[in-house]
Amino acid sequence: ILADQEGSLAEPGCVRFDVVRSVDDPNELLIWEVYLDEEAAAFHKTTPHYAAFKEQMPAMASKVRYADRYEGVSIPTDKA
């Protein structure tokens, strides 16, 4: 995961790549990836570090890997 994180953060379209651990289950990790656009996200899936992560993931996982997709939303505030 850390190699994928490092490689991803070096990609021009990667805005962030966070890895967090559950407080209740230290074996459960969440990867939060943000890309500039669909093109950047698609490029990520062509990289060697992604391919290595995808290949190694089944041996590391105790649960089925899944991905939820979100889009950015900006909420204005009245802070002065």
C-alpha positions in Angstrom: 0.0 0.0 0.0 2.8 2.4 0.9 4.5 1.8 -2.5 1.3 2.5 -4.3 0.7 5.6 -2.2 4.2 7.0 -2.9 3.9 6.3 -6.7 0.4 7.7 -6.8 1.4 11.0 -5.1 4.2 11.4 -7.7 1.6 11.3 -10.5 0.7 14.7 -12.0 -3.1 14.2 -11.6 -3.1 12.8 -8.0 -4.4 15.4 -5.6 -4.2 13.2 -2.5 -3.7 9.6 -1.4 -4.5 8.9 2.2 -4.3 5.6 4.0 -6.2 5.4 7.3 -6.7 2.6 9.8 -9.9 1.8 11.7 -9.8 2.5 15.4 -12.0 -0.5 16.1 -10.2 -2.9 13.8 -6.5 -2.2 13.2 -6.5 -4.7 10.4 -9.0 -2.6 8.4 -7.6 0.1 6.2 -9.3 2.7 4.0 -7.5 4.3 1.0 -8.9 7.7 0.0 -7.6 8.7 -3.4 -8.4 12.0 -5.1 -7.6 12.8 -8.8 -8.0 16.0 -10.8 -10.3 14.3 -13.3 -11.3 11.0 -14.9 -8.3 11.1 -17.2 -5.9 11.3 -14.2 -7.8 8.4 -12.5 -7.6 6.3 -15.6 -3.9 7.0 -16.0 -3.3 5.9 -12.4 -4.7 2.4 -13.4 -1.9 2.1 -16.1 1.0 2.6 -13.7 3.4 -0.1 -12.5 2.8 0.7 -8.8 -1.0 0.3 -9.2 -0.5 -3.0 -11.1 1.7 -4.3 -8.3 -0.8 -3.2 -5.6 -3.7 -4.8 -7.5 -1.8 -8.1 -7.9 -0.7 -8.3 -4.2 -4.0 -7.1 -2.7 -5.9 -10.4 -2.7 -3.2 -12.0 -0.5 -3.4 -9.1 2.0 -7.2 -8.7 2.2 -9.6 -10.5 4.5 -12.5 -8.7 2.9 -13.6 -8.2 -0.6 -12.1 -5.0 -2.0 -14.5 -2.4 -3.3 -14.5 1.1 -4.5 -17.0 3.9 -4.0 -16.9 6.9 -6.3 -17.5 10.4 -5.3 -17.4 13.8 -6.9 -16.2 17.1 -5.3 -18.8 19.4 -3.8 -17.9 22.9 -2.6 -20.1 24.2 0.3 -19.8 28.0 0.8 -19.5 29.3 4.3 -20.2 32.7 5.8 -17.0 32.9 7.8 -15.7 36.4 7.8 
